[in-house]
Amino acid sequence: SPSLPEYFVVPSSLADQDLKLYSYSFIGRRMPLWSWNHPNGSALVRMANIKDVLQQRRIDQRICNAITRSHPLRSDVYKSDLDKCLPNIQDIQAAHIKLKQLCVNEPFEETEEKWLSSLENTRWLEYIR
């Protein structure tokens, strides 16, 4: 994948040939990427969606099992679909444009009474939170 770094961490129980094979199954070939590690062994792993719905469960299970085996306490993997709970880039850009319009284009004296509600309506603070 042109958007992944040259080197990245993967669970040792996944063979190189498996990784290469699985990479074709992910949108944009964005395989699981170990992003963060906590001293207690917890880790944050990011990955794109799997394209082939029929292969999704098998590949997902194989990767999650490898991640579990890599955890010192063998804790189960907790998965969260961030596409469902985070705004997309277009939403963030639209909120930023609204914020800029509010701060630059609107005369403050004319909008002072409703400025905080206008700020809230941009959703900018919600997104950056």
Backbone as XML, in Angstrom:
<?xml version="1.0"?>
<chain id="A" units="angstrom">
  <residue number="1" name="SER">
    <atom name="N" x="0.849" y="-1.184" z="0.000"/>
    <atom name="CA" x="0.000" y="0.000" z="0.000"/>
    <atom name="C" x="0.889" y="1.240" z="0.000"/>
  </residue>
  <residue number="2" name="PRO">
    <atom name="N" x="0.628" y="2.196" z="-0.877"/>
    <atom name="CA" x="1.446" y="3.413" z="-0.906"/>
    <atom name="C" x="1.208" y="4.316" z="0.300"/>
  </residue>
  <residue number="3" name="SER">
    <atom name="N" x="0.142" y="4.079" z="1.059"/>
    <atom name="CA" x="-0.154" y="4.946" z="2.195"/>
    <atom name="C" x="0.350" y="4.390" z="3.525"/>
  </residue>
  <residue number="4" name="LEU">
    <atom name="N" x="0.946" y="3.213" z="3.521"/>
    <atom name="CA" x="1.503" y="2.642" z="4.745"/>
    <atom name="C" x="3.002" y="2.914" z="4.795"/>
  </residue>
  <residue number="5" name="PRO">
    <atom name="N" x="3.570" y="2.938" z="6.006"/>
    <atom name="CA" x="5.014" y="3.144" z="6.116"/>
    <atom name="C" x="5.780" y="1.935" z="5.565"/>
  </residue>
  <residue number="6" name="GLU">
    <atom name="N" x="7.068" y="2.132" z="5.312"/>
    <atom name="CA" x="7.879" y="1.043" z="4.777"/>
    <atom name="C" x="7.979" y="-0.121" z="5.759"/>
  </residue>
  <residue number="7" name="TYR">
    <atom name="N" x="8.096" y="0.195" z="7.055"/>
    <atom name="CA" x="8.201" y="-0.826" z="8.096"/>
    <atom name="C" x="7.095" y="-0.608" z="9.121"/>
  </residue>
  <residue number="8" name="PHE">
    <atom name="N" x="6.520" y="-1.705" z="9.603"/>
    <atom name="CA" x="5.533" y="-1.594" z="10.665"/>
    <atom name="C" x="5.484" y="-2.897" z="11.450"/>
  </residue>
  <residue number="9" name="VAL">
    <atom name="N" x="4.897" y="-2.834" z="12.645"/>
    <atom name="CA" x="4.850" y="-3.965" z="13.565"/>
    <atom name="C" x="3.633" y="-4.825" z="13.249"/>
  </residue>
  <residue number="10" name="VAL">
    <atom name="N" x="3.860" y="-6.131" z="13.213"/>
    <atom name="CA" x="2.762" y="-7.089" z="13.044"/>
    <atom name="C" x="2.969" y="-8.218" z="14.048"/>
  </residue>
  <residue number="11" name="PRO">
    <atom name="N" x="1.908" y="-8.921" z="14.415"/>
    <atom name="CA" x="2.079" y="-10.062" z="15.321"/>
    <atom name="C" x="3.003" y="-11.108" z="14.693"/>
  </residue>
  <residue number="12" name="SER">
    <atom name="N" x="3.909" y="-11.657" z="15.484"/>
    <atom name="CA" x="4.895" y="-12.606" z="14.968"/>
    <atom name="C" x="4.255" y="-13.904" z="14.469"/>
  </residue>
  <residue number="13" name="SER">
    <atom name="N" x="3.042" y="-14.210" z="14.914"/>
    <atom name="CA" x="2.401" y="-15.447" z="14.478"/>
    <atom name="C" x="1.801" y="-15.353" z="13.080"/>
  </residue>
  <residue number="14" name="LEU">
    <atom name="N" x="1.813" y="-14.164" z="12.477"/>
    <atom name="CA" x="1.358" y="-14.021" z="11.095"/>
    <atom name="C" x="2.571" y="-14.133" z="10.173"/>
  </residue>
  <residue number="15" name="ALA">
    <atom name="N" x="2.541" y="-15.094" z="9.281"/>
    <atom name="CA" x="3.647" y="-15.301" z="8.352"/>
    <atom name="C" x="3.640" y="-14.219" z="7.278"/>
  </residue>
  <residue number="16" name="ASP">
    <atom name="N" x="4.811" y="-13.927" z="6.743"/>
    <atom name="CA" x="4.937" y="-12.907" z="5.692"/>
    <atom name="C" x="4.029" y="-13.213" z="4.505"/>
  </residue>
  <residue number="17" name="GLN">
    <atom name="N" x="3.965" y="-14.489" z="4.098"/>
    <atom name="CA" x="3.125" y="-14.833" z="2.943"/>
    <atom name="C" x="1.647" y="-14.608" z="3.250"/>
  </residue>
  <residue number="18" name="ASP">
    <atom name="N" x="1.249" y="-14.836" z="4.509"/>
    <atom name="CA" x="-0.143" y="-14.560" z="4.905"/>
    <atom name="C" x="-0.426" y="-13.063" z="4.822"/>
  </residue>
  <residue number="19" name="LEU">
    <atom name="N" x="0.508" y="-12.262" z="5.321"/>
    <atom name="CA" x="0.316" y="-10.812" z="5.281"/>
    <atom name="C" x="0.184" y="-10.316" z="3.846"/>
  </residue>
  <residue number="20" name="LYS">
    <atom name="N" x="1.037" y="-10.828" z="2.985"/>
    <atom name="CA" x="0.992" y="-10.410" z="1.581"/>
    <atom name="C" x="-0.340" y="-10.811" z="0.952"/>
  </residue>
  <residue number="21" name="LEU">
    <atom name="N" x="-0.777" y="-12.033" z="1.220"/>
    <atom name="CA" x="-2.046" y="-12.528" z="0.691"/>
    <atom name="C" x="-3.219" y="-11.720" z="1.241"/>
  </residue>
  <residue number="22" name="TYR">
    <atom name="N" x="-3.221" y="-11.487" z="2.556"/>
    <atom name="CA" x="-4.318" y="-10.742" z="3.191"/>
    <atom name="C" x="-4.366" y="-9.291" z="2.731"/>
  </residue>
  <residue number="23" name="SER">
    <atom name="N" x="-3.231" y="-8.727" z="2.414"/>
    <atom name="CA" x="-3.203" y="-7.300" z="2.053"/>
    <atom name="C" x="-4.123" y="-6.997" z="0.880"/>
  </residue>
  <residue number="24" name="TYR">
    <atom name="N" x="-4.278" y="-7.933" z="-0.037"/>
    <atom name="CA" x="-5.151" y="-7.719" z="-1.192"/>
    <atom name="C" x="-6.621" y="-7.682" z="-0.793"/>
  </residue>
  <residue number="25" name="SER">
    <atom name="N" x="-6.943" y="-8.180" z="0.382"/>
    <atom name="CA" x="-8.337" y="-8.223" z="0.838"/>
    <atom name="C" x="-8.809" y="-6.922" z="1.464"/>
  </residue>
  <residue number="26" name="PHE">
    <atom name="N" x="-7.863" y="-6.053" z="1.843"/>
    <atom name="CA" x="-8.222" y="-4.804" z="2.507"/>
    <atom name="C" x="-8.364" y="-3.670" z="1.507"/>
  </residue>
  <residue number="27" name="ILE">
    <atom name="N" x="-9.316" y="-2.795" z="1.760"/>
    <atom name="CA" x="-9.499" y="-1.617" z="0.916"/>
    <atom name="C" x="-8.206" y="-0.811" z="0.942"/>
  </residue>
  <residue number="28" name="GLY">
    <atom name="N" x="-7.688" y="-0.487" z="-0.228"/>
    <atom name="CA" x="-6.447" y="0.265" z="-0.339"/>
    <atom name="C" x="-5.233" y="-0.518" z="0.139"/>
  </residue>
  <residue number="29" name="ARG">
    <atom name="N" x="-5.380" y="-1.841" z="0.286"/>
    <atom name="CA" x="-4.321" y="-2.729" z="0.797"/>
    <atom name="C" x="-3.803" y="-2.268" z="2.154"/>
  </residue>
  <residue number="30" name="ARG">
    <atom name="N" x="-4.688" y="-1.588" z="2.934"/>
    <atom name="CA" x="-4.306" y="-1.060" z="4.254"/>
    <atom name="C" x="-4.510" y="-2.132" z="5.311"/>
  </residue>
  <residue number="31" name="MET">
    <atom name="N" x="-3.489" y="-2.956" z="5.466"/>
    <atom name="CA" x="-3.502" y="-4.043" z="6.435"/>
    <atom name="C" x="-3.521" y="-3.498" z="7.854"/>
  </residue>
  <residue number="32" name="PRO">
    <atom name="N" x="-3.749" y="-4.374" z="8.830"/>
    <atom name="CA" x="-3.705" y="-3.928" z="10.227"/>
    <atom name="C" x="-2.355" y="-3.294" z="10.557"/>
  </residue>
  <residue number="33" name="LEU">
    <atom name="N" x="-2.409" y="-2.168" z="11.241"/>
    <atom name="CA" x="-1.207" y="-1.416" z="11.573"/>
    <atom name="C" x="-1.192" y="-1.157" z="13.072"/>
  </residue>
  <residue number="34" name="TRP">
    <atom name="N" x="-0.176" y="-1.646" z="13.749"/>
    <atom name="CA" x="-0.016" y="-1.454" z="15.187"/>
    <atom name="C" x="0.328" y="0.002" z="15.410"/>
  </residue>
  <residue number="35" name="SER">
    <atom name="N" x="-0.563" y="0.776" z="16.035"/>
    <atom name="CA" x="-0.389" y="2.222" z="16.150"/>
    <atom name="C" x="0.106" y="2.689" z="17.509"/>
  </residue>
  <residue number="36" name="TRP">
    <atom name="N" x="-0.224" y="1.943" z="18.547"/>
    <atom name="CA" x="0.093" y="2.415" z="19.907"/>
    <atom name="C" x="0.157" y="1.222" z="20.834"/>
  </residue>
  <residue number="37" name="ASN">
    <atom name="N" x="1.016" y="1.314" z="21.834"/>
    <atom name="CA" x="1.173" y="0.241" z="22.794"/>
    <atom name="C" x="1.169" y="0.812" z="24.212"/>
  </residue>
  <residue number="38" name="HIS">
    <atom name="N" x="0.493" y="0.145" z="25.129"/>
    <atom name="CA" x="0.436" y="0.548" z="26.529"/>
    <atom name="C" x="1.334" y="-0.398" z="27.328"/>
  </residue>
  <residue number="39" name="PRO">
    <atom name="N" x="1.941" y="0.071" z="28.436"/>
    <atom name="CA" x="2.791" y="-0.809" z="29.242"/>
    <atom name="C" x="2.091" y="-2.085" z="29.740"/>
  </residue>
  <residue number="40" name="ASN">
    <atom name="N" x="0.759" y="-2.053" z="29.866"/>
    <atom name="CA" x="0.053" y="-3.260" z="30.336"/>
    <atom name="C" x="-0.147" y="-4.286" z="29.226"/>
  </residue>
  <residue number="41" name="GLY">
    <atom name="N" x="0.333" y="-3.975" z="28.023"/>
    <atom name="CA" x="0.225" y="-4.917" z="26.908"/>
    <atom name="C" x="-0.893" y="-4.592" z="25.948"/>
  </residue>
  <residue number="42" name="SER">
    <atom name="N" x="-1.769" y="-3.663" z="26.305"/>
    <atom name="CA" x="-2.842" y="-3.284" z="25.399"/>
    <atom name="C" x="-2.260" y="-2.557" z="24.197"/>
  </residue>
  <residue number="43" name="ALA">
    <atom name="N" x="-2.937" y="-2.670" z="23.082"/>
    <atom name="CA" x="-2.443" y="-2.028" z="21.869"/>
    <atom name="C" x="-3.611" y="-1.497" z="21.058"/>
  </residue>
  <residue number="44" name="LEU">
    <atom name="N" x="-3.316" y="-0.503" z="20.250"/>
    <atom name="CA" x="-4.284" y="0.043" z="19.316"/>
    <atom name="C" x="-3.827" y="-0.356" z="17.915"/>
  </residue>
  <residue number="45" name="VAL">
    <atom name="N" x="-4.695" y="-1.077" z="17.214"/>
    <atom name="CA" x="-4.388" y="-1.559" z="15.874"/>
    <atom name="C" x="-5.437" y="-0.979" z="14.931"/>
  </residue>
  <residue number="46" name="ARG">
    <atom name="N" x="-4.978" y="-0.331" z="13.872"/>
    <atom name="CA" x="-5.888" y="0.244" z="12.879"/>
    <atom name="C" x="-5.867" y="-0.609" z="11.624"/>
  </residue>
  <residue number="47" name="MET">
    <atom name="N" x="-7.018" y="-0.716" z="10.980"/>
    <atom name="CA" x="-7.044" y="-1.401" z="9.691"/>
    <atom name="C" x="-8.251" y="-0.943" z="8.893"/>
  </residue>
  <residue number="48" name="ALA">
    <atom name="N" x="-8.130" y="-1.074" z="7.582"/>
    <atom name="CA" x="-9.230" y="-0.731" z="6.690"/>
    <atom name="C" x="-10.232" y="-1.889" z="6.671"/>
  </residue>
  <residue number="49" name="ASN">
    <atom name="N" x="-11.376" y="-1.646" z="6.054"/>
    <atom name="CA" x="-12.372" y="-2.701" z="5.908"/>
    <atom name="C" x="-11.879" y="-3.767" z="4.944"/>
  </residue>
  <residue number="50" name="ILE">
    <atom name="N" x="-12.388" y="-4.969" z="5.108"/>
    <atom name="CA" x="-12.062" y="-6.067" z="4.211"/>
    <atom name="C" x="-13.067" y="-6.033" z="3.062"/>
  </residue>
  <residue number="51" name="LYS">
    <atom name="N" x="-12.555" y="-6.078" z="1.823"/>
    <atom name="CA" x="-13.393" y="-5.935" z="0.631"/>
    <atom name="C" x="-14.342" y="-7.107" z="0.430"/>
  </residue>
  <residue number="52" name="ASP">
    <atom name="N" x="-13.842" y="-8.315" z="0.502"/>
    <atom name="CA" x="-14.615" y="-9.510" z="0.210"/>
    <atom name="C" x="-15.385" y="-9.951" z="1.457"/>
  </residue>
  <residue number="53" name="VAL">
    <atom name="N" x="-16.682" y="-9.772" z="1.432"/>
    <atom name="CA" x="-17.523" y="-10.084" z="2.589"/>
    <atom name="C" x="-17.434" y="-11.572" z="2.938"/>
  </residue>
  <residue number="54" name="LEU">
    <atom name="N" x="-17.297" y="-12.426" z="1.938"/>
    <atom name="CA" x="-17.217" y="-13.865" z="2.186"/>
    <atom name="C" x="-15.935" y="-14.247" z="2.920"/>
  </residue>
  <residue number="55" name="GLN">
    <atom name="N" x="-14.850" y="-13.530" z="2.662"/>
    <atom name="CA" x="-13.567" y="-13.807" z="3.308"/>
    <atom name="C" x="-13.386" y="-13.009" z="4.598"/>
  </residue>
  <residue number="56" name="GLN">
    <atom name="N" x="-14.249" y="-12.038" z="4.824"/>
    <atom name="CA" x="-14.073" y="-11.100" z="5.934"/>
    <atom name="C" x="-13.957" y="-11.808" z="7.276"/>
  </residue>
  <residue number="57" name="ARG">
    <atom name="N" x="-14.848" y="-12.703" z="7.568"/>
    <atom name="CA" x="-14.840" y="-13.354" z="8.885"/>
    <atom name="C" x="-13.566" y="-14.177" z="9.096"/>
  </residue>
  <residue number="58" name="ARG">
    <atom name="N" x="-13.150" y="-14.929" z="8.061"/>
    <atom name="CA" x="-11.974" y="-15.781" z="8.180"/>
    <atom name="C" x="-10.716" y="-14.937" z="8.391"/>
  </residue>
  <residue number="59" name="ILE">
    <atom name="N" x="-10.547" y="-13.900" z="7.599"/>
    <atom name="CA" x="-9.364" y="-13.046" z="7.710"/>
    <atom name="C" x="-9.381" y="-12.293" z="9.035"/>
  </residue>
  <residue number="60" name="ASP">
    <atom name="N" x="-10.531" y="-11.744" z="9.376"/>
    <atom name="CA" x="-10.668" y="-11.001" z="10.628"/>
    <atom name="C" x="-10.338" y="-11.898" z="11.817"/>
  </residue>
  <residue number="61" name="GLN">
    <atom name="N" x="-10.839" y="-13.125" z="11.811"/>
    <atom name="CA" x="-10.587" y="-14.073" z="12.907"/>
    <atom name="C" x="-9.105" y="-14.412" z="12.989"/>
  </residue>
  <residue number="62" name="ARG">
    <atom name="N" x="-8.480" y="-14.630" z="11.851"/>
    <atom name="CA" x="-7.047" y="-14.983" z="11.831"/>
    <atom name="C" x="-6.208" y="-13.843" z="12.406"/>
  </residue>
  <residue number="63" name="ILE">
    <atom name="N" x="-6.510" y="-12.627" z="12.013"/>
    <atom name="CA" x="-5.743" y="-11.478" z="12.480"/>
    <atom name="C" x="-6.004" y="-11.221" z="13.967"/>
  </residue>
  <residue number="64" name="CYS">
    <atom name="N" x="-7.256" y="-11.303" z="14.381"/>
    <atom name="CA" x="-7.584" y="-11.092" z="15.804"/>
    <atom name="C" x="-6.938" y="-12.163" z="16.675"/>
  </residue>
  <residue number="65" name="ASN">
    <atom name="N" x="-6.908" y="-13.413" z="16.217"/>
    <atom name="CA" x="-6.247" y="-14.480" z="16.980"/>
    <atom name="C" x="-4.755" y="-14.200" z="17.118"/>
  </residue>
  <residue number="66" name="ALA">
    <atom name="N" x="-4.136" y="-13.697" z="16.057"/>
    <atom name="CA" x="-2.702" y="-13.379" z="16.109"/>
    <atom name="C" x="-2.443" y="-12.235" z="17.089"/>
  </residue>
  <residue number="67" name="ILE">
    <atom name="N" x="-3.325" y="-11.256" z="17.102"/>
    <atom name="CA" x="-3.181" y="-10.131" z="18.037"/>
    <atom name="C" x="-3.363" y="-10.623" z="19.472"/>
  </residue>
  <residue number="68" name="THR">
    <atom name="N" x="-4.353" y="-11.490" z="19.699"/>
    <atom name="CA" x="-4.585" y="-12.036" z="21.041"/>
    <atom name="C" x="-3.369" y="-12.826" z="21.522"/>
  </residue>
  <residue number="69" name="ARG">
    <atom name="N" x="-2.792" y="-13.648" z="20.648"/>
    <atom name="CA" x="-1.602" y="-14.427" z="21.026"/>
    <atom name="C" x="-0.414" y="-13.518" z="21.338"/>
  </residue>
  <residue number="70" name="SER">
    <atom name="N" x="-0.401" y="-12.308" z="20.788"/>
    <atom name="CA" x="0.705" y="-11.375" z="21.033"/>
    <atom name="C" x="0.546" y="-10.618" z="22.344"/>
  </residue>
  <residue number="71" name="HIS">
    <atom name="N" x="-0.651" y="-10.624" z="22.918"/>
    <atom name="CA" x="-0.905" y="-9.902" z="24.164"/>
    <atom name="C" x="-0.372" y="-10.719" z="25.337"/>
  </residue>
  <residue number="72" name="PRO">
    <atom name="N" x="0.360" y="-10.083" z="26.267"/>
    <atom name="CA" x="0.948" y="-10.834" z="27.387"/>
    <atom name="C" x="-0.081" y="-11.561" z="28.244"/>
  </residue>
  <residue number="73" name="LEU">
    <atom name="N" x="-1.288" y="-11.032" z="28.353"/>
    <atom name="CA" x="-2.329" y="-11.663" z="29.171"/>
    <atom name="C" x="-3.323" y="-12.457" z="28.334"/>
  </residue>
  <residue number="74" name="ARG">
    <atom name="N" x="-3.068" y="-12.545" z="27.040"/>
    <atom name="CA" x="-3.952" y="-13.237" z="26.085"/>
    <atom name="C" x="-5.374" y="-12.677" z="26.117"/>
  </residue>
  <residue number="75" name="SER">
    <atom name="N" x="-5.479" y="-11.367" z="26.330"/>
    <atom name="CA" x="-6.789" y="-10.718" z="26.375"/>
    <atom name="C" x="-7.440" y="-10.728" z="24.996"/>
  </residue>
  <residue number="76" name="ASP">
    <atom name="N" x="-8.765" y="-10.806" z="24.994"/>
    <atom name="CA" x="-9.507" y="-10.781" z="23.741"/>
    <atom name="C" x="-9.396" y="-9.427" z="23.068"/>
  </residue>
  <residue number="77" name="VAL">
    <atom name="N" x="-9.566" y="-9.436" z="21.768"/>
    <atom name="CA" x="-9.525" y="-8.212" z="20.974"/>
    <atom name="C" x="-10.873" y="-7.509" z="21.081"/>
  </residue>
  <residue number="78" name="TYR">
    <atom name="N" x="-10.834" y="-6.220" z="21.329"/>
    <atom name="CA" x="-12.039" y="-5.397" z="21.300"/>
    <atom name="C" x="-12.002" y="-4.616" z="20.004"/>
  </residue>
  <residue number="79" name="LYS">
    <atom name="N" x="-13.066" y="-4.763" z="19.202"/>
    <atom name="CA" x="-13.108" y="-4.079" z="17.903"/>
    <atom name="C" x="-14.147" y="-2.966" z="17.946"/>
  </residue>
  <residue number="80" name="SER">
    <atom name="N" x="-13.807" y="-1.870" z="17.276"/>
    <atom name="CA" x="-14.718" y="-0.735" z="17.181"/>
    <atom name="C" x="-14.663" y="-0.192" z="15.764"/>
  </residue>
  <residue number="81" name="ASP">
    <atom name="N" x="-15.820" y="-0.046" z="15.153"/>
    <atom name="CA" x="-15.892" y="0.504" z="13.801"/>
    <atom name="C" x="-15.964" y="2.021" z="13.907"/>
  </residue>
  <residue number="82" name="LEU">
    <atom name="N" x="-14.838" y="2.675" z="13.704"/>
    <atom name="CA" x="-14.764" y="4.121" z="13.873"/>
    <atom name="C" x="-15.534" y="4.874" z="12.799"/>
  </residue>
  <residue number="83" name="ASP">
    <atom name="N" x="-15.790" y="4.225" z="11.659"/>
    <atom name="CA" x="-16.585" y="4.886" z="10.620"/>
    <atom name="C" x="-17.981" y="5.211" z="11.121"/>
  </residue>
  <residue number="84" name="LYS">
    <atom name="N" x="-18.460" y="4.420" z="12.073"/>
    <atom name="CA" x="-19.819" y="4.618" z="12.585"/>
    <atom name="C" x="-19.888" y="5.631" z="13.720"/>
  </residue>
  <residue number="85" name="CYS">
    <atom name="N" x="-18.756" y="5.887" z="14.395"/>
    <atom name="CA" x="-18.827" y="6.761" z="15.564"/>
    <atom name="C" x="-17.992" y="8.039" z="15.429"/>
  </residue>
  <residue number="86" name="LEU">
    <atom name="N" x="-17.318" y="8.216" z="14.323"/>
    <atom name="CA" x="-16.525" y="9.431" z="14.116"/>
    <atom name="C" x="-16.987" y="10.146" z="12.858"/>
  </residue>
  <residue number="87" name="PRO">
    <atom name="N" x="-16.843" y="11.464" z="12.817"/>
    <atom name="CA" x="-17.230" y="12.184" z="11.601"/>
    <atom name="C" x="-16.247" y="11.878" z="10.473"/>
  </residue>
  <residue number="88" name="ASN">
    <atom name="N" x="-16.738" y="11.984" z="9.241"/>
    <atom name="CA" x="-15.828" y="11.785" z="8.119"/>
    <atom name="C" x="-15.113" y="13.098" z="7.804"/>
  </residue>
  <residue number="89" name="ILE">
    <atom name="N" x="-14.167" y="13.043" z="6.907"/>
    <atom name="CA" x="-13.347" y="14.212" z="6.610"/>
    <atom name="C" x="-14.182" y="15.356" z="6.023"/>
  </residue>
  <residue number="90" name="GLN">
    <atom name="N" x="-15.205" y="15.036" z="5.258"/>
    <atom name="CA" x="-16.064" y="16.072" z="4.682"/>
    <atom name="C" x="-16.826" y="16.824" z="5.771"/>
  </residue>
  <residue number="91" name="ASP">
    <atom name="N" x="-17.298" y="16.104" z="6.790"/>
    <atom name="CA" x="-17.992" y="16.746" z="7.912"/>
    <atom name="C" x="-17.060" y="17.696" z="8.662"/>
  </residue>
  <residue number="92" name="ILE">
    <atom name="N" x="-15.829" y="17.255" z="8.876"/>
    <atom name="CA" x="-14.855" y="18.078" z="9.589"/>
    <atom name="C" x="-14.513" y="19.325" z="8.772"/>
  </residue>
  <residue number="93" name="GLN">
    <atom name="N" x="-14.327" y="19.156" z="7.479"/>
    <atom name="CA" x="-14.026" y="20.305" z="6.615"/>
    <atom name="C" x="-15.182" y="21.297" z="6.595"/>
  </residue>
  <residue number="94" name="ALA">
    <atom name="N" x="-16.405" y="20.810" z="6.520"/>
    <atom name="CA" x="-17.575" y="21.695" z="6.513"/>
    <atom name="C" x="-17.673" y="22.462" z="7.833"/>
  </residue>
  <residue number="95" name="ALA">
    <atom name="N" x="-17.412" y="21.777" z="8.944"/>
    <atom name="CA" x="-17.445" y="22.445" z="10.251"/>
    <atom name="C" x="-16.362" y="23.516" z="10.338"/>
  </residue>
  <residue number="96" name="HIS">
    <atom name="N" x="-15.199" y="23.247" z="9.787"/>
    <atom name="CA" x="-14.107" y="24.223" z="9.808"/>
    <atom name="C" x="-14.463" y="25.455" z="8.980"/>
  </residue>
  <residue number="97" name="ILE">
    <atom name="N" x="-15.064" y="25.252" z="7.843"/>
    <atom name="CA" x="-15.488" y="26.379" z="7.003"/>
    <atom name="C" x="-16.517" y="27.227" z="7.745"/>
  </residue>
  <residue number="98" name="LYS">
    <atom name="N" x="-17.474" y="26.584" z="8.399"/>
    <atom name="CA" x="-18.487" y="27.323" z="9.174"/>
    <atom name="C" x="-17.836" y="28.100" z="10.311"/>
  </residue>
  <residue number="99" name="LEU">
    <atom name="N" x="-16.861" y="27.487" z="10.969"/>
    <atom name="CA" x="-16.146" y="28.163" z="12.050"/>
    <atom name="C" x="-15.407" y="29.393" z="11.525"/>
  </residue>
  <residue number="100" name="LYS">
    <atom name="N" x="-14.718" y="29.239" z="10.398"/>
    <atom name="CA" x="-13.992" y="30.377" z="9.809"/>
    <atom name="C" x="-14.962" y="31.496" z="9.432"/>
  </residue>
  <residue number="101" name="GLN">
    <atom name="N" x="-16.092" y="31.132" z="8.866"/>
    <atom name="CA" x="-17.090" y="32.152" z="8.501"/>
    <atom name="C" x="-17.592" y="32.875" z="9.738"/>
  </residue>
  <residue number="102" name="LEU">
    <atom name="N" x="-17.819" y="32.134" z="10.788"/>
    <atom name="CA" x="-18.302" y="32.726" z="12.028"/>
    <atom name="C" x="-17.264" y="33.677" z="12.622"/>
  </residue>
  <residue number="103" name="CYS">
    <atom name="N" x="-16.016" y="33.294" z="12.580"/>
    <atom name="CA" x="-14.956" y="34.084" z="13.212"/>
    <atom name="C" x="-14.438" y="35.225" z="12.345"/>
  </residue>
  <residue number="104" name="VAL">
    <atom name="N" x="-14.519" y="35.096" z="11.051"/>
    <atom name="CA" x="-13.912" y="36.085" z="10.164"/>
    <atom name="C" x="-14.948" y="36.970" z="9.470"/>
  </residue>
  <residue number="105" name="ASN">
    <atom name="N" x="-15.989" y="36.361" z="8.952"/>
    <atom name="CA" x="-16.917" y="37.100" z="8.098"/>
    <atom name="C" x="-18.044" y="37.807" z="8.835"/>
  </residue>
  <residue number="106" name="GLU">
    <atom name="N" x="-18.385" y="37.321" z="10.001"/>
    <atom name="CA" x="-19.513" y="37.890" z="10.733"/>
    <atom name="C" x="-19.037" y="39.023" z="11.648"/>
  </residue>
  <residue number="107" name="PRO">
    <atom name="N" x="-19.623" y="40.207" z="11.541"/>
    <atom name="CA" x="-19.287" y="41.268" z="12.499"/>
    <atom name="C" x="-19.754" y="40.847" z="13.900"/>
  </residue>
  <residue number="108" name="PHE">
    <atom name="N" x="-18.837" y="40.811" z="14.839"/>
    <atom name="CA" x="-19.136" y="40.291" z="16.168"/>
    <atom name="C" x="-20.234" y="41.090" z="16.864"/>
  </residue>
  <residue number="109" name="GLU">
    <atom name="N" x="-20.223" y="42.385" z="16.686"/>
    <atom name="CA" x="-21.228" y="43.218" z="17.360"/>
    <atom name="C" x="-22.642" y="42.834" z="16.951"/>
  </residue>
  <residue number="110" name="GLU">
    <atom name="N" x="-22.820" y="42.415" z="15.714"/>
    <atom name="CA" x="-24.155" y="42.062" z="15.229"/>
    <atom name="C" x="-24.573" y="40.645" z="15.637"/>
  </residue>
  <residue number="111" name="THR">
    <atom name="N" x="-23.603" y="39.801" z="15.953"/>
    <atom name="CA" x="-23.932" y="38.410" z="16.264"/>
    <atom name="C" x="-23.603" y="38.008" z="17.696"/>
  </residue>
  <residue number="112" name="GLU">
    <atom name="N" x="-23.235" y="38.984" z="18.520"/>
    <atom name="CA" x="-22.779" y="38.682" z="19.879"/>
    <atom name="C" x="-23.792" y="37.859" z="20.672"/>
  </residue>
  <residue number="113" name="GLU">
    <atom name="N" x="-25.084" y="38.194" z="20.555"/>
    <atom name="CA" x="-26.118" y="37.524" z="21.342"/>
    <atom name="C" x="-26.252" y="36.045" z="20.998"/>
  </residue>
  <residue number="114" name="LYS">
    <atom name="N" x="-26.044" y="35.704" z="19.756"/>
    <atom name="CA" x="-26.214" y="34.309" z="19.343"/>
    <atom name="C" x="-24.892" y="33.641" z="18.943"/>
  </residue>
  <residue number="115" name="TRP">
    <atom name="N" x="-23.765" y="34.248" z="19.323"/>
    <atom name="CA" x="-22.474" y="33.745" z="18.879"/>
    <atom name="C" x="-22.184" y="32.345" z="19.418"/>
  </residue>
  <residue number="116" name="LEU">
    <atom name="N" x="-22.443" y="32.098" z="20.694"/>
    <atom name="CA" x="-22.165" y="30.778" z="21.260"/>
    <atom name="C" x="-23.025" y="29.687" z="20.630"/>
  </residue>
  <residue number="117" name="SER">
    <atom name="N" x="-24.282" y="29.983" z="20.375"/>
    <atom name="CA" x="-25.120" y="28.981" z="19.716"/>
    <atom name="C" x="-24.688" y="28.793" z="18.264"/>
  </residue>
  <residue number="118" name="SER">
    <atom name="N" x="-24.236" y="29.862" z="17.618"/>
    <atom name="CA" x="-23.710" y="29.737" z="16.253"/>
    <atom name="C" x="-22.440" y="28.890" z="16.246"/>
  </residue>
  <residue number="119" name="LEU">
    <atom name="N" x="-21.597" y="29.082" z="17.254"/>
    <atom name="CA" x="-20.388" y="28.270" z="17.384"/>
    <atom name="C" x="-20.760" y="26.803" z="17.560"/>
  </residue>
  <residue number="120" name="GLU">
    <atom name="N" x="-21.732" y="26.547" z="18.410"/>
    <atom name="CA" x="-22.175" y="25.173" z="18.629"/>
    <atom name="C" x="-22.729" y="24.557" z="17.350"/>
  </residue>
  <residue number="121" name="ASN">
    <atom name="N" x="-23.448" y="25.348" z="16.568"/>
    <atom name="CA" x="-24.047" y="24.853" z="15.326"/>
    <atom name="C" x="-23.007" y="24.488" z="14.268"/>
  </residue>
  <residue number="122" name="THR">
    <atom name="N" x="-21.784" y="25.007" z="14.382"/>
    <atom name="CA" x="-20.744" y="24.611" z="13.429"/>
    <atom name="C" x="-20.327" y="23.165" z="13.645"/>
  </residue>
  <residue number="123" name="ARG">
    <atom name="N" x="-20.507" y="22.627" z="14.860"/>
    <atom name="CA" x="-20.127" y="21.288" z="15.296"/>
    <atom name="C" x="-18.607" y="21.118" z="15.404"/>
  </residue>
  <residue number="124" name="TRP">
    <atom name="N" x="-17.853" y="22.196" z="15.203"/>
    <atom name="CA" x="-16.402" y="22.145" z="15.261"/>
    <atom name="C" x="-15.901" y="21.640" z="16.626"/>
  </residue>
  <residue number="125" name="LEU">
    <atom name="N" x="-16.436" y="22.213" z="17.709"/>
    <atom name="CA" x="-15.989" y="21.807" z="19.037"/>
    <atom name="C" x="-16.313" y="20.342" z="19.321"/>
  </residue>
  <residue number="126" name="GLU">
    <atom name="N" x="-17.446" y="19.884" z="18.831"/>
    <atom name="CA" x="-17.833" y="18.474" z="18.992"/>
    <atom name="C" x="-16.841" y="17.564" z="18.271"/>
  </residue>
  <residue number="127" name="TYR">
    <atom name="N" x="-16.443" y="17.953" z="17.061"/>
    <atom name="CA" x="-15.544" y="17.124" z="16.273"/>
    <atom name="C" x="-14.120" y="17.106" z="16.833"/>
  </residue>
  <residue number="128" name="ILE">
    <atom name="N" x="-13.632" y="18.231" z="17.309"/>
    <atom name="CA" x="-12.269" y="18.226" z="17.816"/>
    <atom name="C" x="-12.170" y="17.627" z="19.216"/>
  </residue>
  <residue number="129" name="ARG">
    <atom name="N" x="-13.305" y="17.550" z="19.903"/>
    <atom name="CA" x="-13.325" y="16.902" z="21.218"/>
    <atom name="C" x="-12.978" y="15.445" z="21.040"/>
  </residue>
</chain>
